[in-house]
Amino acid sequence: MSRVGPMVLAGLLLPAIVSAQGIELSGLITVAHGDHRVDAGLGVERATGLLVGGVVRLERRGIALDLSGVTGHLTAVQGSGGIDRDVSQLGALAQFAPLPWLVLESGVTFRSFGTVVARQRWTLVRAGAEARVPLSGETFWALGHAHLLPMVSVNGLPNAATSFDAGTGLAYRRGRFVFDLTYTLERCDFPSQGSTRRSEQLGTIALRGGVELRLH
Amino acid sequence: MSRRAAALGLAFLLIVPTTTAAQAGTAELLQQARQLYERLEIERALPILRQIVSPEWPLEVTNAQRVEAYKYLGAALVLRGKQDSAVLYFRAALERDAFADLDPAQFTPAQEGTFAIARRRTFSVGLRPIPETRVDPRTGRLSVTVVTTHAALLRATLRVLGGTEYVVLYNGPNDGARELGWNGLGPDGQLAPPGRYDLSVVGRSQLGAQADSLRIYVDVRHEVEPLEDTLPMLGTAELLPERHTESTAGNDLLKGLGVAGGALAVGSLLANDRLGTGHDGRIMVGVATVGGIAAFFYRREHREIPRNVALNTARRADRDGANAAIRSRNTDRIARTILLITPASAPAVRP
């Protein structure tokens, strides 16, 4: 609950923030397909399913803040030895565009995997960049992003040794409407414990769509 | 010593009056004649006045002085009972200055009656000198005073020197002095352009077959606030490209394939070998490939850049709007033009 506190606070501050002049406010709905894979030394456990959520985005003078949330149920793939799990995730991502085609990003994500036997909480801090180049005029855009995750904290596990995410995508923007399709692979390798080395990987292909409002 | 001094004194007394008379000048002599006339010393005034109007008078005589001398000659002769001669002198005065008149406070009714006879027998038109004048055509006008010595048909016109179109300032009967006005507009109703103008006055007597005319030249200049220059045409450096280059379609295809290649690389190179990846990456590869190919064909058919076209149109509209405002301000300034009118010739030139 304490991890959710900053997100709630940000939500409460949102009306005050947007009342400032010249702020662009975007609201996006996210529908994603997730593929979660875990190898804890007992073979690969795999679960897939649909994730649904949304993003609120505030932007002013090249600086943006994304507040996102997503939730869903991942069903264990038969034969992989895993169990079903519920996923909930809240994230905040600050963005700064030093160049028209480059966005530097940094943020934190709070994620929860819940199963019938336990609940695992993740805290992921990420920093990286996203490149956006026009694919066809200024309507379609090609995207590519990569982040390092210098801190991945999971309850019951040591901090991850190597973590990153990367992906590509396409974006469509027409007037106030924004749509994008992105593929992201997030990989976390944990330190070896004895002869076992735990690895987790979450692949998503997400379709987001929404509308952008300009507030004066 | 005393004899020599006496000789010098005598010479001085003989020479000085002659020198003084020669240096007296026309104005002084005319003043002297007027004073003699006013003291009714007519016999002494007449030779002086005749001397002034004589062609042999060596000093310069202005037209006004000559007219004055003729008037006093005529008036003096009326007092001596020589009316016919008086009329001749009064006519001479009127021929030289149609504005010439006798002041009732200074001259007798008999003199005025004789002057009136001279007026009827003489026909001439006159035009007062035009001083340097500033005329705001919206509110003011140039005043011109003309005169005929007796009843006449008068026509006053103004035209650009060498031009054929003219403005009629007056065309009708007249007797005596009349003030005419010019509003600063040309024959076309527009503000008179700068240049030299010819103001002509033609009169035809209604008492006889006599006619007279006068002409004066004036220069007209415009006094107008400095005008603003309009903005120049927008150059290529100030406009955005409105069409994509031919290579853009190929580049778009490469970008789409780049996104597909990136998704392929993420799914194969960055994924954990033990965990593998699902179909998500391959979906992205397929979508990006199709997107790149679609962008390629779309861009080949649609080279224009609507956003740049709109921005350029807006810039051109801004420029046109600014130029319209400049033209409007310039029009206002031109509408506030002041005419500077200066005489360019002697008061009146008889053609």
Interface residues (C-beta under 8 A of the other chain):
Chain A: H33 D35 R37 V38 D39 V44 T48 V133 L135 S136 G137 E138 F140 A142 L143 G144 F164 A166 G167 T168 G169 L170 L181 T182 Y183 T184 L185 R187 D189 S199 E200 Q201 G203 T204 I205
Chain B: H244 D252 K255 G256 G258 V259 A260 G262 A263 V266 G267 L270 A271 N272 R274 L275 G276 T277 G278 D280 G281 I283 M284 V287 A288 G291 G292 A294 A295 Y298 R299 H302 I305 P306 R307
